[in-house]
Amino acid sequence: MSLSKKVKVGLDETRILILGSQILLGFQFQGVFRPAFEHLPFRDRVVWVAALAFVSLTIALLITPSVQHRMVEGGRDTKRLLGVIGRHAGLALAPFALALGADLYLAVEPVLGLGTGIAAGLFFSGLALLFWYGLEALKARTVGERERTMTSREPEHEHTSLETKIEQMLTEARVVLPGAQALLGFQLVITFSESFEKLPLTAKVVHLAALGLLALTVIWLMAPAAFHRIVYAGEDTQEFHALGTRFLLAASVTLALGISADIGVVVAKVVSSDMAGLTAALASLALLVWLWHVHPLVLRARRDAAPIP
């Protein structure tokens, strides 16, 4: 399989992972505004915040390869990028498994009791980790050495045609778009809940700002397809590739700001502390900006400074 094909398959696999993650993030946001949430004990609220942190980390890791593809590689397919996709997808599965277990505990515990809830959460987290890590590790013992040998013989990069670059750029838009649309829908529903009416005005304004940022994210992500059809009549041009890349990078900025703002609103409501909400918002923003913007810029600067072989 060619390097470009491997990168395309890796991005498609990331789409599978991130849609579920972003829907789960929408649940974490929306559930806080349900009437039953007010009756949760403090320990369950702590678990809720932990699940929110885990699923946010999952999303941050899964989007990172697409941003690096745009910012660091300029759309080229390289062995380094293929490794980034594999590492970040592998890392993202662990916090997703923990978030899944935490949410199942929160669903089971009010109905069947604390012990059953803990057992359900641990069981499904363990099952996810087994199928996502354990079985793969066993299989890798038999086929991993052969695959690693074949991969080591591949060139560090290969010529990536403009057609392939644009196809992968549109794929990367599809990686984020469905989850962003679902998240926007969850956040819109919140504004019609009774719990939202009880929030202080500052929290309401922050949530509305987050809604606007998520709406901008959806607009940025849909723009490349619209330009490709309306302006360029489906033709692949270097100008369109550059324009689509700028739209995707703009979407990563508004998505980071929107997610961080709503994390602050939700955490402040869960633990009844504005300072905790502000801290959570700033921490999540710092993580997203580092993974999606600062670190890729550092990598690009190193690449540009490296001598050309």
RAMOZI-V69625 format. One record per backbone hydrogen bond with DSSP energy under -1.0 kcal/mol. NH is the residue of the N-H (numbers start at 1). CO is the residue of the C=O. Records with the same first field share a line. If there is no record, write none. Layout:
# RAMOZI-V69625
NH=CO ; CO
This chain:
# RAMOZI-V69625
6=2
7=3
8=4
9=5
10=6
11=7
12=8
13=9
14=10
15=11
16=12
17=13
18=14
19=15
21=17
22=18
23=19
24=20
25=21
26=22
27=23
28=24
29=25
30=26
31=27
33=30
34=31
37=34
38=35
39=36
40=37
45=41
46=42
47=43
48=44
49=45
50=46
51=47
52=48
53=49
54=50
55=51
56=52
57=53
58=54
59=55
60=56
61=57
62=58
63=59
67=63
68=64
69=65
70=66
71=67
72=68
73=68
75=69
76=73
79=156
82=78
83=79
84=80
85=81
86=82
87=83
88=84
89=85
90=86
91=87
92=88
93=89
96=92
97=93
98=94
99=95
100=96
101=97
102=98
103=99
104=100
105=101
106=102
107=103
108=104
109=105
111=108
112=108
113=109
117=113
118=114
119=115
120=116
121=117
122=118
123=119
124=120
125=121
126=122
127=123
128=124
129=125
130=126
131=127
132=128
133=129
134=129
135=130
137=133
138=134
139=135
140=136
142=139
143=139
144=140
147=143
148=144
149=145
150=146
151=147
152=148
154=151
158=77
165=161
166=162
167=163
168=164
169=165
170=166
171=167
172=168
173=169
174=170
175=171
176=172
177=173
180=176
181=177
182=178
183=179
184=180
185=181
186=182
187=183
188=184
189=185
190=186
192=189
193=190
197=193
199=196
204=200
205=201
206=202
207=203
208=204
209=205
210=206
211=207
212=208
213=209
214=210
215=211
216=212
217=213
218=214
219=215
220=216
221=217
222=218
223=219
226=222
227=223
228=224
229=225
230=226
231=227
232=227
234=228
235=232
241=237
242=238
243=239
244=240
245=241
246=242
247=243
248=244
249=245
250=246
251=247
252=248
253=249
254=250
255=251
256=252
257=253
258=254
259=255
260=256
261=257
262=258
263=259
264=260
265=261
266=262
267=263
268=264
269=265
270=266
271=267
273=268
277=273
278=274
279=275
280=276
281=277
282=278
283=279
284=280
285=281
286=282
287=283
288=284
289=285
290=286
291=287
292=288
293=289
294=289
295=290
297=293
298=294
299=295
300=296
301=297
302=298
303=299
304=300
305=301
306=302
